[in-house]
Amino acid sequence: MSMAVVAVVGAGSWGTAASAMLSENAAVRLWARRPELATELRATGRNVAYTGELMISPAVEVIDDLSDAVEDADFVVIAVPSHGLRGVLAQVADILAERTIVVSLTKGLEQRSLLRMTEVIEQVAPKQRRAAFTGPNLVHELIERLPAASVAVSEDVATATAVQSLFGNEFLRVYTNTDVIGAEIAGALKNVIAIGMGMVDGLGFGVNAKSALLTRGLAELTRLGVALGGQASTFAGLAGLGDLVATCTSAHSRNRAFGERLVGGRSVPDIVSSTTTVAEGVRTSSAAVALAAREGVDMPIVKVVAGVIAGELTARDGTRELMRREAGDEVAGVVGRSGTF
Amino acid sequence: MSMAVVAVVGAGSWGTAASAMLSENAAVRLWARRPELATELRATGRNVAYTGELMISPAVEVIDDLSDAVEDADFVVIAVPSHGLRGVLAQVADILAERTIVVSLTKGLEQRSLLRMTEVIEQVAPKQRRAAFTGPNLVHELIERLPAASVAVSEDVATATAVQSLFGNEFLRVYTNTDVIGAEIAGALKNVIAIGMGMVDGLGFGVNAKSALLTRGLAELTRLGVALGGQASTFAGLAGLGDLVATCTSAHSRNRAFGERLVGGRSVPDIVSSTTTVAEGVRTSSAAVALAAREGVDMPIVKVVAGVIAGELTARDGTRELMRREAGDEVAGVVGRSGTF
């Protein structure tokens, strides 16, 4: 049996790391949008700005023409930011093979449409099968080959299993799940909770406060996911709880770090301009608020984070607001269900 | 209205910190078993070995006679290790006022009977009302008055509300819950998962592996709790997820630190003899395995941790075993439910 051909679309940290990992199981083409980055990757085998000292195997073909990269590929693995996914895929949707499985590594919601990433993929490339790959997978740890577990998610079991086989290796255990709604909502919105967690860190609060916020945050995400047709068990699993814990406890999470900087009093544009990559949660926060409003779901934490990002309240006031809300629930005397949010 | 009279039984870290906190809302008597500790507390206002520089208000009456401490108290708050609770309470059960509410701060299971702490309290003092107080409450953060949230748990709503009022203050938000089974099983067994988490830390694995283990660990605890009659929502709340996250991420958790030392190759008796207090999870692990066997619930993580503590396998082999089990689930091809454990 010949090796599967995989096109990885996007040479940021996740895309570059995924190329290195997948090159052990598959023939990999890595698309870099900027020709100078493609040149650097080919010449040095490294992508210093995104993955530091990680060596990409010479077997990985680095390509700066998107059509060449995806042509006749068995898998197209997309690792571009959420706002770029539609445009990038639209450029090549017509030339994708029918058997191609399009896999999203991107966690986010499209801003105006409020669509999940596989929904955008379905609109742009309706003939192909699609999946999401998610879970607690901090890239710098995957690069170090530290043990991890992730989830291949598709409504179609055979597609999920194909993605599971593609990504699985001795240090990365891959499970399957058919609840695409739950997994993608969890993956997108956990970045917003992580920003809130960073705000709590920035104010010097401790593990007790963060654990309470994480607990209430997951309850909020679960409420929205279930309202949209997802399953609560997905939120209790690797794509939900697992990913949320990883993002919220990692010292390397861009979203958590963003929240921490917000408390320092810096403006959102100022923070954004000082970093190479925009924390996905920044974009997701307003989309999440719109989605919650559309579905009639109460999401106080997401709302406060979005308000701070929109400049409607300061990070300090926002964090205090979160603590006050907690008191509110208590005063309301909700017995029995309390402790859950 | 006169102030409630509270006897805090046990002057370890939690008991001492609780006395300091409660002295803002109530007249507190703190029982110290060792007369020399009582003398130190009275003379210096501190309990250096357990709570460092924390000053205990002179209004707290430090008593070394247990009967004097609990006599006619409105609340008896028990903060002794799980193996000591029955014996201590039995000494004074006959003299407790009927109106006394006995509150357990202790997280653990009685070794042979496999009873939860409030079940032991019920056997020893059946006439009094009882409650548990639990959640993500790392003592050193409560001492610093960092914001936190906890849960007052009793089958009887009025009792839970009374405990909520007793403990609640401007920095500690207290919720109520009537699911005593779920809250106590979660509180006891999270210490075992925390030991497993420490083993993973000791082997130098990262956040991805820990997040996966925490997710699977909570699923294990939930399965047992539900089998015993508890509610899954309690495990998703502060007493479950909240407490587990706090214990597993804290640098100060005795249970997590114990697991880390196990990987260093030190024997259990050696580690135990080098610390002032025994990590509760050490005792709970074997009781948890017995309880899981009795209820026919599969608890692979708890089983491995108990096996390492019992000296049946090394911490290194045990941690590898946990990773292998994960592969096992994958090979079994459990689609849909995977990601949950």
HADDOCK unambig.tbl for C-alpha pairs under 7 A between the chains (distance, minus, plus):
assign (segid A and resid 136 and name CA) (segid B and resid 208 and name CA) 5.25 0.50 0.50
assign (segid A and resid 136 and name CA) (segid B and resid 211 and name CA) 6.57 0.50 0.50
assign (segid A and resid 137 and name CA) (segid B and resid 208 and name CA) 5.72 0.50 0.50
assign (segid A and resid 138 and name CA) (segid B and resid 208 and name CA) 6.36 0.50 0.50
assign (segid A and resid 141 and name CA) (segid B and resid 206 and name CA) 6.68 0.50 0.50
assign (segid A and resid 146 and name CA) (segid B and resid 205 and name CA) 5.82 0.50 0.50
assign (segid A and resid 146 and name CA) (segid B and resid 206 and name CA) 6.48 0.50 0.50
assign (segid A and resid 147 and name CA) (segid B and resid 205 and name CA) 6.69 0.50 0.50
assign (segid A and resid 147 and name CA) (segid B and resid 209 and name CA) 5.63 0.50 0.50
assign (segid A and resid 148 and name CA) (segid B and resid 208 and name CA) 5.13 0.50 0.50
assign (segid A and resid 148 and name CA) (segid B and resid 209 and name CA) 4.79 0.50 0.50
assign (segid A and resid 149 and name CA) (segid B and resid 209 and name CA) 6.92 0.50 0.50
assign (segid A and resid 149 and name CA) (segid B and resid 212 and name CA) 6.25 0.50 0.50
assign (segid A and resid 151 and name CA) (segid B and resid 339 and name CA) 6.46 0.50 0.50
assign (segid A and resid 173 and name CA) (segid B and resid 327 and name CA) 6.29 0.50 0.50
assign (segid A and resid 174 and name CA) (segid B and resid 330 and name CA) 6.92 0.50 0.50
assign (segid A and resid 175 and name CA) (segid B and resid 330 and name CA) 5.85 0.50 0.50
assign (segid A and resid 175 and name CA) (segid B and resid 338 and name CA) 5.72 0.50 0.50
assign (segid A and resid 175 and name CA) (segid B and resid 339 and name CA) 5.96 0.50 0.50
assign (segid A and resid 176 and name CA) (segid B and resid 335 and name CA) 5.31 0.50 0.50
assign (segid A and resid 176 and name CA) (segid B and resid 336 and name CA) 6.25 0.50 0.50
assign (segid A and resid 176 and name CA) (segid B and resid 338 and name CA) 6.04 0.50 0.50
assign (segid A and resid 177 and name CA) (segid B and resid 335 and name CA) 5.69 0.50 0.50
assign (segid A and resid 177 and name CA) (segid B and resid 336 and name CA) 4.17 0.50 0.50
assign (segid A and resid 177 and name CA) (segid B and resid 337 and name CA) 6.77 0.50 0.50
assign (segid A and resid 177 and name CA) (segid B and resid 338 and name CA) 6.27 0.50 0.50
assign (segid A and resid 177 and name CA) (segid B and resid 339 and name CA) 6.96 0.50 0.50
assign (segid A and resid 178 and name CA) (segid B and resid 336 and name CA) 5.40 0.50 0.50
assign (segid A and resid 205 and name CA) (segid B and resid 146 and name CA) 5.83 0.50 0.50
assign (segid A and resid 205 and name CA) (segid B and resid 147 and name CA) 6.70 0.50 0.50
assign (segid A and resid 206 and name CA) (segid B and resid 141 and name CA) 6.67 0.50 0.50
assign (segid A and resid 206 and name CA) (segid B and resid 146 and name CA) 6.46 0.50 0.50
assign (segid A and resid 207 and name CA) (segid B and resid 246 and name CA) 5.77 0.50 0.50
assign (segid A and resid 207 and name CA) (segid B and resid 250 and name CA) 6.68 0.50 0.50
assign (segid A and resid 208 and name CA) (segid B and resid 136 and name CA) 5.26 0.50 0.50
assign (segid A and resid 208 and name CA) (segid B and resid 137 and name CA) 5.72 0.50 0.50
assign (segid A and resid 208 and name CA) (segid B and resid 138 and name CA) 6.37 0.50 0.50
assign (segid A and resid 208 and name CA) (segid B and resid 148 and name CA) 5.13 0.50 0.50
assign (segid A and resid 208 and name CA) (segid B and resid 246 and name CA) 6.11 0.50 0.50
assign (segid A and resid 209 and name CA) (segid B and resid 147 and name CA) 5.63 0.50 0.50
assign (segid A and resid 209 and name CA) (segid B and resid 148 and name CA) 4.80 0.50 0.50
assign (segid A and resid 209 and name CA) (segid B and resid 149 and name CA) 6.93 0.50 0.50
assign (segid A and resid 211 and name CA) (segid B and resid 136 and name CA) 6.58 0.50 0.50
assign (segid A and resid 211 and name CA) (segid B and resid 242 and name CA) 4.99 0.50 0.50
assign (segid A and resid 211 and name CA) (segid B and resid 245 and name CA) 5.87 0.50 0.50
assign (segid A and resid 211 and name CA) (segid B and resid 246 and name CA) 5.57 0.50 0.50
assign (segid A and resid 212 and name CA) (segid B and resid 149 and name CA) 6.26 0.50 0.50
assign (segid A and resid 212 and name CA) (segid B and resid 238 and name CA) 6.31 0.50 0.50
assign (segid A and resid 212 and name CA) (segid B and resid 242 and name CA) 5.56 0.50 0.50
assign (segid A and resid 215 and name CA) (segid B and resid 237 and name CA) 6.10 0.50 0.50
assign (segid A and resid 215 and name CA) (segid B and resid 238 and name CA) 6.44 0.50 0.50
assign (segid A and resid 215 and name CA) (segid B and resid 241 and name CA) 6.33 0.50 0.50
assign (segid A and resid 215 and name CA) (segid B and resid 242 and name CA) 5.52 0.50 0.50
assign (segid A and resid 233 and name CA) (segid B and resid 340 and name CA) 6.62 0.50 0.50
assign (segid A and resid 234 and name CA) (segid B and resid 340 and name CA) 6.82 0.50 0.50
assign (segid A and resid 236 and name CA) (segid B and resid 340 and name CA) 6.22 0.50 0.50
assign (segid A and resid 237 and name CA) (segid B and resid 215 and name CA) 6.07 0.50 0.50
assign (segid A and resid 237 and name CA) (segid B and resid 339 and name CA) 4.77 0.50 0.50
assign (segid A and resid 237 and name CA) (segid B and resid 340 and name CA) 3.91 0.50 0.50
assign (segid A and resid 237 and name CA) (segid B and resid 341 and name CA) 6.85 0.50 0.50
assign (segid A and resid 238 and name CA) (segid B and resid 212 and name CA) 6.30 0.50 0.50
assign (segid A and resid 238 and name CA) (segid B and resid 215 and name CA) 6.43 0.50 0.50
assign (segid A and resid 238 and name CA) (segid B and resid 339 and name CA) 4.88 0.50 0.50
assign (segid A and resid 238 and name CA) (segid B and resid 340 and name CA) 6.35 0.50 0.50
assign (segid A and resid 239 and name CA) (segid B and resid 339 and name CA) 6.92 0.50 0.50
assign (segid A and resid 241 and name CA) (segid B and resid 215 and name CA) 6.32 0.50 0.50
assign (segid A and resid 242 and name CA) (segid B and resid 211 and name CA) 4.97 0.50 0.50
assign (segid A and resid 242 and name CA) (segid B and resid 212 and name CA) 5.55 0.50 0.50
assign (segid A and resid 242 and name CA) (segid B and resid 215 and name CA) 5.51 0.50 0.50
assign (segid A and resid 245 and name CA) (segid B and resid 211 and name CA) 5.85 0.50 0.50
assign (segid A and resid 246 and name CA) (segid B and resid 207 and name CA) 5.76 0.50 0.50
assign (segid A and resid 246 and name CA) (segid B and resid 208 and name CA) 6.09 0.50 0.50
assign (segid A and resid 246 and name CA) (segid B and resid 211 and name CA) 5.55 0.50 0.50
assign (segid A and resid 250 and name CA) (segid B and resid 207 and name CA) 6.67 0.50 0.50
assign (segid A and resid 327 and name CA) (segid B and resid 173 and name CA) 6.32 0.50 0.50
assign (segid A and resid 330 and name CA) (segid B and resid 174 and name CA) 6.95 0.50 0.50
assign (segid A and resid 330 and name CA) (segid B and resid 175 and name CA) 5.90 0.50 0.50
assign (segid A and resid 335 and name CA) (segid B and resid 176 and name CA) 5.34 0.50 0.50
assign (segid A and resid 335 and name CA) (segid B and resid 177 and name CA) 5.76 0.50 0.50
assign (segid A and resid 336 and name CA) (segid B and resid 176 and name CA) 6.26 0.50 0.50
assign (segid A and resid 336 and name CA) (segid B and resid 177 and name CA) 4.21 0.50 0.50
assign (segid A and resid 336 and name CA) (segid B and resid 178 and name CA) 5.42 0.50 0.50
assign (segid A and resid 337 and name CA) (segid B and resid 177 and name CA) 6.74 0.50 0.50
assign (segid A and resid 338 and name CA) (segid B and resid 175 and name CA) 5.70 0.50 0.50
assign (segid A and resid 338 and name CA) (segid B and resid 176 and name CA) 5.99 0.50 0.50
assign (segid A and resid 338 and name CA) (segid B and resid 177 and name CA) 6.23 0.50 0.50
assign (segid A and resid 339 and name CA) (segid B and resid 151 and name CA) 6.40 0.50 0.50
assign (segid A and resid 339 and name CA) (segid B and resid 175 and name CA) 5.94 0.50 0.50
assign (segid A and resid 339 and name CA) (segid B and resid 176 and name CA) 6.99 0.50 0.50
assign (segid A and resid 339 and name CA) (segid B and resid 177 and name CA) 6.88 0.50 0.50
assign (segid A and resid 339 and name CA) (segid B and resid 237 and name CA) 4.79 0.50 0.50
assign (segid A and resid 339 and name CA) (segid B and resid 238 and name CA) 4.92 0.50 0.50
assign (segid A and resid 339 and name CA) (segid B and resid 239 and name CA) 6.89 0.50 0.50
assign (segid A and resid 340 and name CA) (segid B and resid 233 and name CA) 6.62 0.50 0.50
assign (segid A and resid 340 and name CA) (segid B and resid 234 and name CA) 6.76 0.50 0.50
assign (segid A and resid 340 and name CA) (segid B and resid 236 and name CA) 6.23 0.50 0.50
assign (segid A and resid 340 and name CA) (segid B and resid 237 and name CA) 3.88 0.50 0.50
assign (segid A and resid 340 and name CA) (segid B and resid 238 and name CA) 6.31 0.50 0.50
assign (segid A and resid 341 and name CA) (segid B and resid 237 and name CA) 6.84 0.50 0.50
